Amino acid sequence: MSMIRRIFIFGLLVVAAIGGVILSHGPAQATSTDTIVYTWAYPNLGSHERVCKAIVTHPVINQRTPKDPTRQRVTVRSHIVDPQFCQ
């Protein structure tokens, strides 16, 4: 009986230790808040040739907050990239 009790207690300690390690780590922190979308688009108005563009959306943090709390100010940039990104 004492051998079974020791195994049971050891098992509980192992489960508690693993649970403690897992729960001690917080959620992963993103290194970038930018959103990048790759899409086929025209390089400029009046152009008939489509190119692969990267559209980068970056939140503006050091500005006054808008009156509507569900909205966030962003800056949007786009540039032409290699067509392999749009496949």
FENZIFEN-V691027 format. One record per backbone hydrogen bond with DSSP energy under -1.0 kcal/mol. NH is the residue of the N-H (numbers start at 1). CO is the residue of the C=O. If there is no record, write none. Layout:
# FENZIFEN-V691027
[[NH,CO] [NH,CO]]
This chain:
# FENZIFEN-V691027
[[5,1] [6,2] [7,3] [8,4] [9,5] [10,6] [11,7] [12,8] [13,9] [14,10] [15,11] [16,12] [17,13] [18,14] [19,15] [20,16] [21,17] [22,18] [23,19] [24,20] [35,57] [37,55] [39,53] [41,51] [47,44] [51,41] [53,39] [54,79] [55,37] [56,77] [57,35] [58,75] [60,73] [71,68] [75,58] [77,56] [79,54] [81,52] [85,82] [86,83]]
